[in-house]
Every structure is written in structure tokens, then in C-alpha cells.
Amino acid sequence: MPDSSELSVLWQVLDQLRGLLSPGQLRVLVLSLVFSRSQDESRWTELLAESHPDLGDLLTGLPAENLADAHLPASAVRAMLEATDLIVRRMGGDRAFRHLLEDFATRAGVKGAEVYTPASVAGLLAGMADVGPRLTVYDPFCRSGEMLTAFTLRALDEEPKAALKLHGETPNAESLAFATMNATLHAQEYDLRLVPADEVLSRPSTSGRFSHIVANPPFNMSNWTSRDSRHWLFGPPPPGNANFAWLQHIVERLAADGQAAVLMPNGALSSTNRRERHIRAQMVETGCVEALVSLPPGLFRNTGIPVTVWLLTPPGPARAEILFVRSLEVGHVHSELSAAQTERIISAVRGWRHGVSPQGSGVIAVPLARIREEGYDLSPALYLTQPRYARADGDALASIRALVRQLTDQHQQAAGTDAIAVRVLRELNEVSGPADAAESGWARTRLGEVCELIPGAPTRDVVDGSVPVVKPKNIVSGRVTGVTDRVSEDDAASQSRYQIRGDDILCVRVGSIGRVALASTDQAGWVFGSGLICVRPSGQVDPQFLARYFAHPDVADWFSRRAQVSTAVPSISRKALETLPITLPPLETQRSIVRVFAVLDEKIAAHQRICTTTAELRDVLLPLLFSGRLTAPDP
């Protein structure tokens, strides 16, 4: 969800206009004003100095042009202009535009909310792609451009110097206007067009191939037509449902090494329609289906249809395995994927793509033979809810007993951890204020005075390289994870200044700035890339203390205010990061603080292990209890 606190001033103003404009008109007006302010700050400065500012000049050529004569109260117009100016100055035009798109989509009564892809979902689809220095990105039903924007942000987060060209088609003129403004604000080359959906699907896919495709096409579209002359790669889809028309169209538009991520309703996974089943089987047998990721319910405001992400590649040899991933269920209506969920899924998919075996529950690589046995049913639940033990009752009972023993041990371990945590928390002491802190040896300083800061350098990644390269995508939940890029030993030796030492702190400086990870001694000698700044603590600072400090809410706010937002992707320089204020206690106090958080982390981990084992035990018991092979105890 957007940060409503930053937008609250604007929403207070818009409340004054309810009844004068419809929710849809407010949406068009506000987004047009944000775009106008972002493009011409000097004109806004002049306009705000006038006693009776006129919207006419600002809205010329924009979707809200016809609202310039809406006879709105002069006081409300001025308040709206001032609020728009404020949020663009605070957030940057691109970020304000993105957040307002989502904020309008989540508010009841706004026409068009049903056609917006939530940012958490768009970010997931973008994050599962491998990116390089030159990218062509296509969305065949681009709505307001949110998928293309999400891909842009993620790609530039990982490859700050990547060259992107965005391509998109939409059947709606208002959506095209929003998508065009969105792409313009994110400073990308683009080619966006107004094209009816049935025309997109009916024309031959012989022109234009793209390195990446991201799409959220309309589900189960029945009002489409297929020209008789249209050649379908795997056969004609049924005339009453366009799901497999979209999937084939997307596969056909991929470049030779292209990747696609497409949202589809779960019905497409297991449809028994003869044509759809045939197409699905052909997509599997020609290696087009790389992975399926099921999403939790409630992500889309105006539909309860469960959805799955299809990860696709061009036709080729059949794959030995297909990856299936099930995200954790959020468990309430109108939810969103958390950053932790998103990164877990991205790490699983990209790791498996580069040879890392699936780990943990909710992810499994299924052999092609098994998928054939199941009649090409691609439902993740079919494969992920199967017990990993043999189906014989004896083996099942043995697995249940083993899980019960494991759960008992975990409860005992958690009890010990809980006792330690309670004791530590009871021993916390409250001091009266800053004076006491100063008397205890605390000192106010800046990061650059107690640490060496080293911006990363561009690397030349090679397939057969032996030295791992850490990039922003690898900084997840305070750790370095999922590293797949590598350089040669010679290149690493020539970039010795950029080699990691144990206890270095790696800080993301482009994109999602401020994310950090504490490097381990096992990662010493690895190289950190240009999207990172290495923070190397002096002897005055405990590295674990400093890594914790970066999670402080005041530090997150500091990064938000210091970020450079003049380009599509926020960034922060070494010079700016050196000014980060920090109140530093004596070294022994730092270590005591670290111990408190270490105890709490272990308490959390202990209970997460209990949750994981309990969930596995539940899944093992379910088919046995519902088949009568096990009986439940009396209440």
C-alpha cells in the first residue's frame, strides 16, 4: 500500500471536492496535475503566486483538460495545487504518480480500480526476471503502465546503467494516457499504442520480439474473435475464452532467450476443455512453461478469482522439471504481498533457474514424467500438497511420528529460548533522558567519521566466473542471498578495493536504498557491484550494532528524505551517506544491545520452526484423516 501519511494533505483537499466531481474525475484530475507539476515546476511557481490560479494552462493536452471549466471553488483549486506541489517536492513526481495510482485503485467507488495491478504483484513479476544491460519490455495489455514501471524500477535497481525500451498496448484511451504519463515520468524510451484486445490477439505475431514480457491480461475474455488466417503455435484456442490466446501470443513475441511472467486465473492450470488442454500440453512438451507461482487470495480488490503467475520461455526442448511455488496465504481480504514474501519467491525462482535446488516448504521441482501422469494439470497445489513420503500407510505413520518427535524437540528448544528472552527483557533499564545517555559515554557522530564508505564498481560478469558478485538484488532481509553473478579471478584481483571483508555492511544505494546486509566471513573475497556502498566499520563500532542501526525507523526516514529523486530510480551518494547521524554508545554497550536483538531473533526463529513443522504435519494428516485411514481422538 502507498504511504498514506505523505498523501494525507492531498486527500483532505480532495474530500472538499466530493460531490462536485466523481471519484473517476478526481482520479483523472489529480494524476494530470501531478504530471503537469513534474514536467514544469517554473510554471507552477508562477501560478501559485497568482491570486486566482487557473487550471486551464496546466491541463492543456492532458486527460483532465475538460475539467478545467468544472467551476470548482477557487479556495479548493489553490489548496489542491499547493498539496500537489508539496507531495511532488517531497516524493518526486514518478513516485507520487505511482502511489496515487494505487491509492485511487484501493479506494471504493473509483472507476478503473478493477484494471489496476497492485504494486506488490507487479513487483513480484518484475523481480523474477533476469536482466541485462539492454532490455526490450512488452506488455500486451498495459493498463496504466504499472507493470512496465515495476519492471523498470527493478531492472535499474539491479543494473543501474541498463538501457530499456518499453512497449505496450491497451484498448482504453484513458489508460493509454496514464501509461504514457507513467513512462514519461520514469524517463524511459517507450512505444505505447491504443489497440483493441481482439486485434492484438488476432494479428500474426511475426513482427517484434522482446527480451521480456510482463502481462496481466483480462481473465476469461469471451468477447474476442480469431481470424481464420491467424496461425496459432499450439492450436486455436476456444472462441469463448482467450486465456490461451494470450499465453500463445506472449510466447510467440519472445526473443530467442526471452522470459515472460503472466498472470492467469487458476482455471487455466487445469481446464479440461479439449483445446485448452492440448495447448497446455504442447506448451509443457516444448519447454515453454518454466515455473508456476500461485498467489494468495485477496490481492485484487474487485475480484476474488485466485491467480497464478506463469513463467514462460520460447519453444525448445522439453524441460526435465517444472518449478512450482506456493506463496503463503495472507489470510484476509484486500491484502498485499509483503516484501519478505516477494523476495522469498524471487530467490526461489531465480536460484532454481541457476542451479540451486528448491529449499523449504511451498516450493518443489516436479519431473516432466509426473506432470504427464497428471494429464498436464499445472496446479501448484496438486504437487505441493502431496506428502513427500510414500503413500503407504506404514510410511505415512512413520513420517507422522518423526514429525511429532521433531515438534516436541522444537517446543523444548523454544521454551529455553523463551526463558532467556523473558530474563533479558526484564533486565532492561529505563534512563531518564539524553543527559543520562551522555554521562554513560554515548556520543553523537556521523557515519563517515566512524566508518570507511566505498561505492561499488561496475563488473564484467562471465558465465564461467568463479568469484561471486553481490548486487542489490542479493540484499534480502539483512543477509546476502541468491548470488548467481560471477567474475573471473583475474577481474576480482584487479578490483581488490571492491572485495568484501567479513563484517562489512553492504548498503543498497540505487532503487530500494537503505537495505543492508552484514557480510559473513564466508563471503570474504567476493566482489560488491556498483549498486552498493560498502560500509566498513572502524574499531569504534560493532558491525552487528551498525547493521541493526540501519533498521531504525529514523534511519529509514532519513534515507527517504535524502534520496535523489531527479531520475526514475531513487539513489544516494557516498557523500550523502557519510552524513547519516548516529548516536554511538561505548563498544561494550553496543555489544549488549546486539545480544538483546540476537535473543529476540532466536526466539522468533524457534517459533517459526514450530510453525513450519506444524504446517507440514497438518498437510500429512489431512489426506489420512479425511480418508478414514486415521481416526481422530474423541473431544
LUMKOLPA-659295 format. One line per 10 residues: their letters; for each residue x, y, z of C-alpha. Coordinates in Angstrom, 3 decimals, decimal comma. Each point is the difference from the previous one (the first is absolute). Last residue first. Layout:
A	X/Y/Z  ...
***
This chain:
PDPATLRGSF	-13,189/-34,495/22,012  0,481/-3,606/-1,155  3,310/-0,665/-1,720  0,115/0,241/-3,828  0,114/-3,178/-2,053  2,639/-0,761/-2,601  -0,545/-1,853/-3,285  -3,487/1,585/-0,092  0,702/1,817/-3,269  -0,401/3,471/1,508
LLPLLVDRLE	2,361/-0,795/2,863  2,695/-1,401/-2,293  -0,262/2,755/-2,624  0,306/2,728/2,674  2,648/-1,518/2,247  3,002/0,651/-2,252  -1,045/3,580/-0,730  -0,539/0,699/3,705  3,400/-1,478/0,867  1,648/2,261/-2,573
ATTTCIRQHA	-1,790/3,024/1,450  1,045/-0,991/3,518  3,609/-0,422/-1,124  0,064/3,473/-1,570  -1,757/1,662/2,947  2,374/-1,605/2,508  2,990/1,146/-2,053  -1,490/3,506/-0,040  -0,258/-0,193/3,791  3,700/-0,695/0,367
AIKEDLVAFV	0,904/2,654/-2,573  -1,952/2,688/1,880  1,616/-0,922/3,323  3,407/-0,088/-1,697  -0,581/3,473/-1,383  -1,060/1,259/3,439  3,198/-1,347/1,561  2,113/1,542/-2,774  -1,819/3,302/0,506  0,951/0,151/3,660
RVISRQTELP	3,562/-1,158/-0,753  0,493/2,852/-2,480  -0,935/2,504/2,697  2,599/-1,508/2,326  2,572/0,185/-2,789  -0,665/3,693/-0,523  0,266/0,549/3,753  3,438/-1,631/-0,037  1,077/2,258/-2,858  -1,061/3,206/1,747
PLTIPLTELA	-3,195/1,555/-1,388  -0,259/1,605/-3,454  -2,740/2,413/-0,981  0,007/-0,049/-3,794  -0,613/2,719/-2,571  0,231/-0,987/-3,700  2,392/2,583/-1,504  2,213/-2,637/-1,671  -3,059/-1,192/-1,891  -0,181/3,318/-1,852
KRSISPVATS	3,629/-0,174/-1,132  -0,382/-3,639/-1,000  -2,920/0,926/-2,217  -3,642/-0,956/0,329  -2,361/-1,206/-2,689  -3,687/-0,014/-0,912  -0,783/-1,500/-3,440  -1,715/1,904/-2,805  2,307/3,003/0,372  -0,200/3,236/2,014
VQARRSFWDA	-0,950/-1,967/3,095  3,263/0,242/1,961  -0,703/-1,598/3,353  0,699/2,117/3,069  -3,555/0,162/1,361  -0,773/-3,699/-0,455  3,428/-0,988/1,311  -0,547/2,060/3,159  -3,452/-1,548/0,490  1,529/-3,485/-0,165
VDPHAFYRAL	2,663/1,153/2,487  -2,669/1,335/2,371  -1,815/-3,337/-0,199  3,177/-1,831/1,171  0,852/-2,949/-2,306  3,388/1,554/-0,869  0,866/-0,132/3,696  -0,146/-3,776/-0,050  2,819/-0,128/-2,557  1,939/2,469/2,142
FQPDVQGSPR	-0,337/-2,158/3,113  1,038/-3,084/-1,973  3,099/1,801/-1,264  1,066/1,113/3,529  1,281/3,541/-0,403  3,029/1,737/1,465  2,441/-2,386/-1,688  -0,991/1,442/-3,365  -3,023/-1,192/-1,959  0,203/-0,725/-3,765
VCILGSGFVW	-3,137/1,195/-1,807  0,057/-1,379/-3,557  -2,234/1,984/-2,316  -2,070/-2,002/-2,453  -1,491/0,363/-3,491  3,483/-0,063/-1,563  0,795/-3,578/0,964  1,533/-1,667/3,062  2,704/-2,615/-0,599  0,507/-3,194/2,028
GAQDTSALAV	3,294/-0,360/1,840  -1,625/-0,475/3,399  -3,435/-1,602/-0,404  0,684/-2,839/2,437  0,996/2,634/2,609  -3,568/1,242/-0,100  -1,239/3,224/-1,563  -2,592/2,011/1,913  -2,831/0,975/-2,321  -1,602/3,373/-0,593
RGISGVRVCL	-3,074/1,495/-1,629  0,385/3,787/0,081  -0,953/0,719/-3,597  -2,659/-2,042/-1,743  1,140/1,316/-3,388  3,684/0,914/0,058  2,286/0,187/3,062  -0,579/-3,432/1,545  2,223/-0,316/3,077  2,528/-2,792/0,536
IDDGRIQYRS	1,321/-0,154/3,553  3,461/-1,512/0,295  0,283/-2,518/2,844  2,219/-2,407/-2,012  1,784/1,837/-2,784  -1,445/0,555/-3,457  2,112/0,713/-3,048  -0,510/3,382/-1,649  3,506/1,337/0,603  1,329/-3,285/-1,412
QSAADDESVR	-1,446/0,826/-3,413  2,902/-1,333/-2,066  -0,053/-3,198/2,066  -3,725/-0,431/-0,682  0,591/0,452/-3,733  2,750/-2,643/0,052  -2,129/-2,398/2,052  -2,766/0,250/-2,595  -3,310/1,628/0,841  -3,224/-1,480/1,306
DTVGTVRGSV	-3,758/0,581/0,138  -2,158/-2,619/1,778  -0,254/1,313/3,568  -3,309/-1,093/1,560  0,683/1,469/3,439  1,924/2,695/1,845  -1,865/0,607/3,236  -1,928/2,732/1,777  -3,406/-1,076/-1,287  1,168/-0,199/-3,631
INKPKVVPVS	3,023/1,673/-1,589  0,654/-2,187/-3,075  -2,052/2,164/-2,390  2,236/2,953/0,905  3,046/-1,776/-1,475  2,617/-2,356/1,463  2,477/-1,481/-2,486  1,239/-3,554/0,555  3,563/-0,954/-1,059  0,287/-3,092/-2,230
GDVVDRTPAG	-1,032/1,331/-3,411  -1,151/-2,498/-2,655  -3,029/2,011/-1,128  1,754/3,344/0,156  -0,988/3,235/1,749  2,016/3,104/-0,821  -0,402/2,108/3,116  -0,903/3,643/0,560  1,497/1,446/3,227  -1,300/0,177/3,547
PILECVEGLR	0,065/3,165/2,101  2,399/-0,263/2,982  -0,914/1,544/3,366  2,521/-0,175/2,850  -1,679/0,155/3,384  0,129/2,061/3,220  0,061/3,566/-1,331  -1,913/-0,824/-3,193  -2,958/-1,295/2,023  -0,458/3,218/1,923
TRAWGSEAAD	0,454/0,685/3,701  -1,940/0,396/3,227  1,754/-1,628/2,947  -1,222/-2,271/2,799  2,353/-0,309/2,959  -2,410/-0,707/2,839  -0,152/3,689/0,927  -1,356/0,718/-3,474  -2,765/-2,585/0,409  -0,957/1,411/3,401
APGSVENLER	-0,287/3,456/-1,547  -2,063/-1,358/-2,905  -2,819/-1,187/2,275  -1,130/-1,658/3,207  1,460/-3,436/-0,594  -2,149/-3,142/-0,252  1,587/-3,334/0,871  -0,417/-3,290/-1,854  0,485/-2,952/2,349  -3,535/-1,284/-0,478
LVRVAIADTG	0,586/-0,230/-3,753  3,104/-2,124/0,475  -1,765/-2,404/2,360  -3,017/-0,337/-2,302  2,255/-0,660/-2,998  1,972/-2,670/1,860  -3,203/-1,766/1,079  -1,401/0,158/-3,531  3,175/-1,542/-1,425  -0,242/-2,903/2,433
AAQQHQDTLQ	-3,681/-0,508/-0,807  0,789/0,215/-3,712  2,490/-2,856/0,281  -2,571/-2,144/1,799  -2,652/0,863/-2,578  2,436/-0,884/-2,776  0,724/-3,377/1,554  -3,717/-0,780/0,216  -0,503/1,083/-3,607  2,810/-2,259/-1,198
RVLARISALA	-1,487/-2,922/1,910  -3,424/0,740/-1,506  1,563/0,277/-3,461  1,693/-3,375/0,380  -3,248/-1,584/1,208  -1,861/1,430/-2,988  2,678/-1,215/-2,408  -0,211/-3,523/1,439  -3,766/0,129/-0,289  0,244/0,953/-3,651
DGDARAYRPQ	2,538/-2,732/-0,732  -2,307/-2,604/1,483  -3,042/1,426/-1,767  1,627/-0,338/-3,434  0,022/3,292/-1,856  3,758/0,294/-0,074  1,373/3,053/1,762  0,122/3,500/-1,442  -3,699/0,449/0,733  -1,859/1,564/-2,947
TLYLAPSLDY	-1,168/3,505/0,769  2,645/1,629/-2,194  -0,697/-2,011/-3,133  -3,734/0,464/-0,441  0,111/3,377/1,752  2,242/1,362/-2,756  -2,764/-0,654/-2,569  1,657/-0,826/-3,320  -2,239/-2,899/-1,101  1,849/-1,478/-2,950
GEERIRALPV	-1,961/-3,268/0,235  1,299/-0,795/3,494  2,243/-2,769/-1,296  1,518/2,459/-2,504  0,843/2,316/2,888  1,693/-2,900/1,797  2,106/-0,821/-3,052  1,052/3,644/-0,316  1,641/-0,133/3,408  -1,315/2,428/2,657
AIVGSGQPSV	2,223/2,639/1,611  -1,500/0,942/3,366  -0,716/3,149/1,996  -2,423/0,682/2,851  2,092/-1,556/2,727  3,749/0,433/0,201  2,751/-0,090/-2,618  -0,115/-0,327/-3,780  3,366/-1,086/-1,475  2,250/2,831/-1,223
GHRWGRVASI	0,940/-0,438/-3,671  -0,368/3,473/-1,479  -3,731/-0,148/-0,714  -0,489/-1,524/3,442  1,617/3,070/1,590  -2,086/2,337/-2,111  -3,245/-1,672/0,997  0,756/-0,533/3,703  1,545/3,465/0,461  -2,946/1,675/-1,700
IRETQAASLE	-2,481/-1,916/2,158  1,803/0,832/3,234  0,482/3,609/-1,149  -3,732/0,456/-0,530  -0,965/-1,624/3,270  2,473/2,189/1,933  -1,182/3,165/-1,775  -3,556/-0,850/1,005  -2,548/-0,982/-2,611  -3,160/2,014/0,327
SHVHGVELSR	-3,387/-0,451/1,583  -3,467/1,061/-1,037  -1,706/-2,779/2,001  1,837/-1,898/2,687  2,145/-3,116/0,349  3,304/0,979/-1,537  0,421/-3,491/-1,371  3,642/-0,904/-0,352  1,140/-0,161/-3,594  -0,094/-3,349/-1,787
VFLIEARAPG	2,806/-0,756/-2,417  0,164/-2,654/-2,711  3,123/-0,479/-2,126  -0,156/-2,067/-3,169  2,447/-2,849/-0,557  1,917/-1,812/-2,766  -1,005/2,689/-2,452  -1,123/-0,853/-3,521  2,210/1,390/-2,755  -0,839/3,432/-1,406
PPTLLWVTVP	-2,897/2,417/-0,149  0,597/3,523/1,353  -0,077/0,562/3,799  -2,861/0,294/2,496  -0,531/0,702/3,690  -3,725/-0,350/0,730  -1,125/1,932/3,074  -3,102/-1,416/1,672  -3,324/1,554/0,918  -2,976/-0,637/2,273
IGTNRFLGPP	-3,130/1,870/-1,165  -1,262/2,130/2,897  -0,346/3,058/-2,151  -0,395/3,702/0,623  2,815/0,677/2,432  2,689/-2,245/-1,428  2,414/-1,565/2,490  -2,751/-1,738/1,958  1,100/-3,585/-0,464  3,627/-1,122/0,168
LSVLAEVCGT	2,064/-0,437/-3,176  0,962/-3,233/-1,754  3,381/0,010/-1,738  0,395/-2,239/-3,063  3,397/-0,631/-1,606  1,817/-0,494/-3,312  -2,884/-0,667/-2,353  1,209/0,363/-3,599  1,990/-3,263/0,050  -1,543/-1,410/-3,187
EVMQARIHRE	-1,817/-2,807/1,837  -1,459/2,396/2,581  -1,350/2,479/-2,555  -1,337/-2,919/-2,036  -1,859/-1,373/3,024  -1,526/3,398/0,761  -1,104/0,382/-3,622  -1,653/-3,441/0,032  -1,699/0,669/3,347  -1,321/3,308/-1,315
RRNTSSLAGN	-1,401/-1,562/-3,158  -1,711/-2,888/1,777  -1,417/2,113/2,839  1,096/-1,792/3,160  1,427/3,139/1,573  2,665/-0,798/2,585  2,366/2,947/0,124  -2,235/2,369/-1,968  -2,562/-0,079/2,810  2,537/1,545/2,332
PMLVAAQGDA	-0,473/3,367/-1,664  3,079/1,214/-1,892  2,716/2,543/0,741  2,916/-0,095/-2,436  3,762/0,130/0,507  2,037/-0,274/-3,206  3,652/-0,727/-0,753  1,949/0,392/-3,228  3,035/-1,940/-1,228  -1,181/-0,322/-3,612
ALREVIHQLW	-2,126/3,138/0,195  -3,539/-0,340/1,315  -3,002/1,110/-2,068  -1,197/-3,541/-0,757  -0,118/-0,934/3,679  -2,140/3,067/0,722  -2,498/-0,729/-2,776  -0,243/-3,606/1,159  -0,802/0,997/3,590  -2,471/2,679/-1,102
AFNANGPPPP	-1,856/-2,409/-2,305  0,080/-2,534/2,799  -2,030/2,276/2,257  -2,295/1,210/-2,813  -3,162/-1,896/0,946  -3,144/-0,433/-2,080  1,625/-0,631/-3,392  2,005/-2,972/1,310  3,718/0,419/-0,669  1,397/-0,912/-3,447
GFLWHRSDRS	3,041/-2,309/-0,036  3,483/-0,040/1,500  1,709/2,752/-1,991  -3,228/1,584/-1,147  -0,163/1,243/-3,588  -2,538/2,747/-0,540  -1,615/-0,271/-3,438  -3,377/-0,993/1,450  -0,090/3,181/2,006  -0,476/-0,534/3,706
TWNSMNFPPN	-2,712/1,947/1,750  -0,286/1,316/3,528  -2,964/0,537/2,261  0,645/-2,901/2,371  2,903/1,284/2,078  0,707/-2,581/2,727  2,370/2,367/1,825  1,003/3,386/-1,414  3,768/0,076/-0,567  2,453/0,556/2,875
AVIHSFRGST	3,265/0,008/-1,906  3,763/0,169/0,222  2,073/-0,761/-3,084  3,781/0,024/-0,143  2,686/-0,160/-2,688  -2,505/0,960/-2,660  -0,673/-1,050/-3,566  -1,578/2,275/-2,548  -1,950/-0,938/-3,081  -1,323/-3,474/-0,856
SPRSLVEDAP	-2,729/-0,341/2,601  -2,868/-0,215/-2,488  -2,938/2,242/0,925  -2,947/-1,448/1,887  1,192/0,352/3,574  0,914/3,678/-0,101  -3,096/0,699/-2,107  -2,198/-1,683/2,612  1,546/2,215/2,665  -0,720/3,255/-1,819
VLRLDYEQAH	3,189/2,037/-0,662  0,933/3,430/1,362  3,788/0,087/-0,063  3,003/0,419/2,275  3,535/0,240/-1,402  2,419/0,969/2,750  3,418/1,403/0,800  0,210/0,367/3,755  0,146/3,018/2,268  -2,204/-1,394/2,764
LTANMTAFAL	-2,298/3,005/-0,197  -0,452/-0,613/-3,721  -0,934/-3,641/0,562  -2,701/0,924/2,526  -1,330/2,832/-2,154  -0,308/-2,380/-2,957  -1,633/-2,690/2,155  -2,502/2,533/1,330  -0,881/1,189/-3,513  -0,248/-3,583/-1,244
SEANPTEGHL	-2,305/-0,846/2,899  -2,255/2,895/-0,986  -0,059/-1,151/-3,642  -0,879/-3,622/0,870  0,901/-2,909/-2,290  3,565/-0,281/1,318  3,319/-0,819/-1,629  3,506/0,206/1,375  3,663/0,269/-0,871  2,724/1,239/2,345
KLAAKPEEDL	3,594/0,542/-1,075  2,628/-0,510/2,657  3,724/0,762/0,161  1,579/-1,369/3,192  2,394/2,317/1,815  -1,355/-0,633/3,508  -0,129/-3,786/-0,543  -1,646/-1,557/3,066  -2,079/2,967/1,168  -0,300/1,070/-3,621
ARLTFATLME	-1,705/-3,296/-0,823  -2,290/0,158/3,041  -1,131/3,562/-0,688  -0,551/-0,602/-3,711  -1,897/-3,242/0,619  -2,321/1,752/2,437  -0,559/2,782/-2,538  -0,868/-2,481/-2,747  -2,439/-1,768/2,304  -1,587/3,273/1,146
GSRCFPDYVT	-0,483/1,357/-3,514  -3,570/1,106/0,650  -1,513/-3,058/-1,774  2,856/-1,643/-1,929  -1,878/-2,738/-1,818  2,701/-1,411/-2,318  2,777/0,975/2,443  3,412/0,025/-1,673  3,521/0,612/1,309  3,106/0,413/-2,139
LRPGVDAMGA	3,131/-0,182/2,128  3,666/0,869/-0,483  2,499/-0,294/2,890  -1,392/-3,232/1,454  -2,939/-1,220/2,041  -1,127/-3,362/1,328  -3,722/0,173/0,702  -1,650/-1,110/3,267  0,053/3,544/1,361  -2,300/1,427/-2,653
LLGAVSAPTY	-2,783/-2,465/0,764  0,400/0,607/3,735  0,019/3,779/-0,383  -3,229/-0,111/-2,004  -1,617/-2,032/2,784  1,149/2,323/2,803  -0,934/3,054/-2,070  -3,582/-1,162/-0,453  -1,050/-0,475/-3,668  -2,700/2,539/-0,879
VEAGKVGART	-2,970/-0,908/-2,173  -2,611/-0,425/2,740  0,811/3,402/1,450  -1,150/1,559/-3,273  -3,021/1,771/1,413  0,772/1,243/3,486  -2,858/-0,860/2,324  1,994/-1,692/2,717  3,563/1,096/0,531  2,715/-2,544/-0,800
AFDELLHRFA	0,442/1,091/-3,616  0,254/3,665/0,983  2,868/-0,808/2,358  1,683/-2,160/-2,623  0,073/2,712/-2,633  0,866/2,524/2,709  3,044/-2,002/1,015  1,332/-0,259/-3,540  -0,541/3,703/-0,742  1,640/1,087/3,272
RDGGMRRVIL	3,010/-2,224/-0,736  0,480/1,410/-3,507  -0,574/3,604/1,056  2,491/0,023/2,840  -1,073/-0,809/3,540  0,357/3,198/1,989  0,002/2,577/-2,798  -2,728/-1,906/-1,849  -2,004/-0,291/3,236  0,208/3,733/0,706
DTAELMARVA	-0,834/1,224/-3,523  -3,074/-2,220/-0,034  -1,114/1,371/3,377  0,518/3,589/-1,161  -1,931/-0,624/-3,218  -2,828/-1,692/1,887  -0,205/2,808/2,563  -0,090/2,584/-2,787  -2,767/-1,839/-1,839  -1,954/-0,507/3,235
SAPLHADALN	0,144/3,705/0,818  -1,095/0,919/-3,528  -3,076/-2,235/0,281  -0,275/-2,305/-3,030  -1,839/1,232/-3,052  0,747/-3,148/-2,087  1,600/2,065/-2,761  3,479/-1,571/0,274  -1,671/-3,408/0,192  0,105/-0,503/-3,800
EAPLGTLLDG	3,813/-0,004/0,088  0,077/-2,833/2,563  1,554/-2,526/-2,412  2,865/2,417/-0,820  0,489/2,157/-3,112  -0,621/3,241/1,874  -0,304/-0,752/3,710  2,416/2,555/1,439  -1,154/2,867/-2,210  -3,650/-0,462/0,957
LDPHSEALLE	0,400/-0,495/3,747  -0,208/3,730/0,760  1,594/1,446/3,145  -1,932/2,851/1,656  2,415/2,102/2,078  2,995/-0,952/-2,107  3,231/-1,092/1,718  -1,045/-3,645/-0,252  -0,142/0,368/-3,778  3,518/1,383/-0,303
TWRSEDQSRS	1,465/-2,824/2,090  -2,059/-2,488/-1,984  1,407/1,302/-3,281  3,532/-0,393/1,395  -0,618/-3,615/1,063  -0,926/-1,145/-3,506  0,110/-3,758/-0,584  -0,527/-1,295/3,530  -2,755/2,537/0,679  -1,844/-1,044/-3,159
FVLSLVLVRL	0,281/-3,692/0,849  -1,301/0,545/3,519  -2,810/2,145/-1,395  -1,033/-2,656/-2,521  -0,009/-2,639/2,742  -2,202/2,221/2,176  -2,511/0,844/-2,740  -0,418/-3,527/-1,367  -0,505/-1,471/3,467  -2,370/2,771/1,031
QGPSLLGRLQ	-2,037/-0,659/-3,154  -0,254/-3,697/0,875  -1,086/0,776/3,559  -2,717/2,275/-1,424  0,441/3,746/0,219  -2,014/2,650/1,846  -1,439/-2,512/2,448  3,393/-0,626/1,505  2,141/3,067/-0,559  0,677/0,839/3,653
DLVQWLVSLE	1,140/-3,599/0,601  2,640/0,636/-2,663  1,709/2,511/2,289  0,273/-2,488/2,855  1,289/-2,561/-2,482  2,795/2,349/-1,037  1,158/0,575/3,565  -0,111/-3,748/0,693  2,332/-0,899/-2,869  3,211/-0,319/1,988
SSDPM	-1,842/-1,695/2,854  -1,700/-2,401/-2,412  3,257/-1,806/-0,786  -1,223/-2,073/-2,908  -1,153/-3,574/0,585
***
